[in-house]
């Protein structure tokens, strides 16, 4: 019985670790890769899906990003210049 409970708890923790969490960041863009659809702020890379506009973003520009993190990927859902 204890082994079963431990297994269920382990699976639950693995699932929770992969759940996306929403966050916001404000900062200056330090790198832009239009081909990969990414920007970097403070050493962290943020990925822009096709439905989020990257037009006009440039190094040195301060932006607000709303994003979710799933695993190691930060996916932007909203950008405010």
N, C-alpha and C positions, 0 to 999 in steps of 0.2 A: 504493500500500500504506500509506504513512504517513497519507494522508488517511482511509483506512478505520479505522486504529487510533485516530486522533484522534476520529473520529465515535463509535466504540464507547466510548471513555473518557468523552466528553462525555455520552452517554446514561446511562452508569453513574453519573456524578456527579449528574445530575438525579434519577435514581431514588433514590439514597442520601439526597439532601436531603429527600425526601418521606417517608422511613421514620419511623414513630413510635418515640419513645424513652421509656422509663419513668423516672419520678422521684418523689421525695417532697418535701413541704414542710411545715414547721410554722410557723404564724404566726397573728396575730390578723386576723380578718375585718374589712375596712374598708367593705365594701358587700355587700348581698344584693339580688338581683333574682329573686324567686320566679317571676315570669311567664316570664322568659328562662332560668330555671334556672341562674343564675350567681352566683358569689361572687367578691369581689376580695380579694387578700392582697398587700400591698406593691406596689400598682399593677398587679398582674397578674390577669387574669380567668380563672377556671376554670369550665368548663361541666359541669353534672351531667346525664348521660343519665337517661331515665325510670326505669331500674332501680337508681339510686343515690339513697337517701333524703336529702332536704334538711331534713326536719322538725326543728325546734328550733335551726336555725342562725341566729345573729344577729350583728350588728355588735359588735365587741369580744371575741367569743368566740375562744379559741385552739383551733385544730384541726390535725390531721395529715391531709394529703391525699396519696393516691397517684394519679398521673395520667400520661397519655401525651400527648405533643405530636406533632401531625401538621400540618405547615404552621405556621399561626399559632394553631391551636385547641388548648387544654389541656383534655383530657377526663378527668374524675375517675372512678376505678374503685373507690375506697374512701375513706371519711372516718371518722376517729376523733376523738371529742370529748374 
